[in-house]
Amino acid sequence: MSIEVKPATAARFDDVAIMLGPKNPDSSVCWCLSHRLDSKTNRELVGRARGDHVRKLCSRKVAPGVLGYEDGEVVGWAAVAPRAELPFARSRKIPHVDELPVWSVWCIRVRPGHRGKGISHALLDGAVAYARSCRAPAIEGYPVDNKGEKVDPTMAYVGTRALFERAGFIKAADTESISGGFPRVLMRLDLR
């Protein structure tokens, strides 16, 4: 299996919509915005406005994430961006390790029917490569430390410590955040 990972640009917005959008465009689903926007803006964006906001993000110079393709079909998404643009920059639960202008990867999604093939590994590697191409000095993730226990699929989007370790990340700090009943840890990879 070969997964090709590409930036989520405006030309690929339809694939972003497949990965993140609802079947009913008027529904107010996440669109991978809940950790990208402050809570007030996140609550105010409803229905189609959420997809419109993501379309604008895809039109910027720096893409809001990366997409994974298997035989030309979109099968995955990973959100990645400079931490300074995200609520993580002001989080009281997820600490700052230092003052480096790091990037964050916080959401990894694989389409149903394609899970269990290692696509999340390719997506994380692709997010790292994209951050590196944008000259990020380091990249962080905030996965659950589930110690091998099963994670509810709806909460697995943050990734697991083992996934990040396999990609070369090391634990840099504990956090006060919990997802799906598991503590989250700050994992970091130096890109310099």
N, C-alpha and C positions, 0 to 999 in steps of 0.2 A: 504494500500500500504506500502510495506517495501522496503526501499532502503538500499543496502549494499554498503559502501564506502571503497575502497581499494587503497593503493598506486600504482602509475603508474610505475611499475617495468618493467624490460626487458621482463619478461614472459607475461606481459599484453600489450606489444607494439602494437599488432594488434588492440586492443581496443582503444588505444591512437590514432592510425591512423584513425579509424572509426570516432572518435570525432573531430580530428583536421586536418586530411589530405584531399587533394582534390581528386575528382574522377579521374582526370588525374594526375598521379604522376609527370609529368613534369611541372605542374603549380606551380607558385610561390605564394602560399597562406601563410597566417600568421603562421600556425602550432603553434600558441601561443608563437611566438618568438619575436614579435615586442616590447614587454615590458620586455623581458628577456635579449636581446642582445643590445649592443650599436648600434647606427644607422648605422655606417659603416659596421660592421659585418652583421647586418640584411640585408642591401642592397646587400652585396656580396654573401650571401647564396641564391642560386636560384634553382628552380626545385627540383629534387630529393635530393640535398644536404641539403635541409631544413628538410626533413624527416629523413635523415641520422643523422643530428645533434640531433634531438629529440630522436632518438634511442639511441645515446650515453648518452644523459641525463638520459634516463630510466635505463641505465646500471650502473649509479653511486650509491654510498651508499645511498644518499638522493634522493628520487624520485622527479621529477619535478612538481608533482601534484598528485591529487587523481581522481579516476574514480568512478562513481556511477552506480550500477547495480540494475535492477528490474527484478526479476525472471531469473537471469543469463545473461540478455541482457544489454550491456553497454548503458546507457541513459544520462550520464552527465560527465563533467570534471570541475575541479577547479584547477587552477595553484596556487601553494604555494611554497615559497622558502625563504631562508634567504635574507632579504633586501640588505645585503652587496654584494650579488652576482648579483644584478639587477641594471639597470639604475636608479631606484628610489633612490638608494644610493647617486646619484649625481644630482638628479633633482633640478631644480631651481623653479619649480612650486609646488612641493609637499614637504612640510617642514619636518624636523626631529623634533620630540617632545623632544627627549633626546638622550642619547648615548647608550641606551640599544641595544643589538644585536637582534632586532625584526625580525620577519618574515613578509612577505607580501602575501596577497591573492588578485589577481588582475583580474582574468578572470574566470567567471563561465558560462559554456555553458550547455544547455539542448537540446537534440536532438528534432527536429521537430516531432510532434506527441506525445510527452511526456511532453510538457509544460503545466503549470497550475495545476500540481499535487503536488507541494511542493518539487520537486526534488532539486531546487536551495538551499532550506533550509538544506536539508540533505547533499548536497555537501559542503556548508559552514561549517556546523557542523563537517563534516569529515575532512576538511582542518584544522580546529582548533584542532581536536583530533590528526591529524598527526603532526602538529607543536609542540603540547604539548609532544607527544611521542619522539620527537627529541630534547626535552629540551629547546624549545624556551621560553624566559621569557615573551614575549608578541607577539601579532599578529596584523597587521594593514590591513585595506582595504581602497580603495580610490573610493567609490561609488559616484553616482550622488545624489544630494539632489533635487529630482524632486517634492517634496511636493505633492505626489499623482498623479501628471500628468503622462500621458502615455509617455513611453520612447520607441523610435524606437527600434525594436528588434535587429537590427544590432549594436546598441550602448549600449544595455542593459547588455553586457558581464561584465561591471565593477560592476554591482550590483546596488542596490538602498540603500539609507540610512535606509529605513524601514527594508529591509532584514537583514542588519547588526545589527540594533537595536534589532530585534527579536532574534538574536543569542547572545545577551548580550554585544555587542560592544557599546562604547560610543564615542560621537564626541570629538576628541582631538584637532582638529585644522581645520581652513578653508584652502583651497589651492587656487592657482591661475590657476588651471587646469579646463578645461571645456570639457564635453563629451556629444555629442548629443544635445547641446544647454543648458545643465544644469551645474551648478557649481558642482565640486566634493569636497567632504569633507574627511578629514582623520578620520577614525573610528578605535578605538583601543580596544583590549581586553587583560587584564593582565592575564597571565597564571601561575603566581607564587602562 
